[in-house]
Amino acid sequence: MTSLDLVQLAGILDDAETLGTRIKTLLVGVVLGVMYLVSVAMTWGQTKSVLKTVVVAVGGAAVLAIVANVTVLRDKIGEDIKTAGARHSASAPVLTGGEKLPDGASR
């Protein structure tokens, strides 16, 4: 096997990985979209209530938005946790015996 063959093999593997990621994204989008539409249609079919159907539609849209932005939310939450951890120490006062508690009582 020459180095040219290895480069071509690496390119094929990279293309296959990219294709797999695209298929996964497509399937998640299609499956979640169909589930969303079915849940709204089932709610309307069972209840004939506009309010309940709107609630299901809004809730489903919120779930779809969270799933679509999960990586952004994960990274943002991780940054917030790191920032908050750097600003605040996780220490608490330790009572060892005869100290007065904040309310004036002794231990």
Summary of the structure (lengths in Angstrom):
residues: 107
radius of gyration: 27.1
end to end distance: 77.6
largest distance: 81.4
contacts: 200
relative contact order: 0.05
helix: 77%
strand: 2%
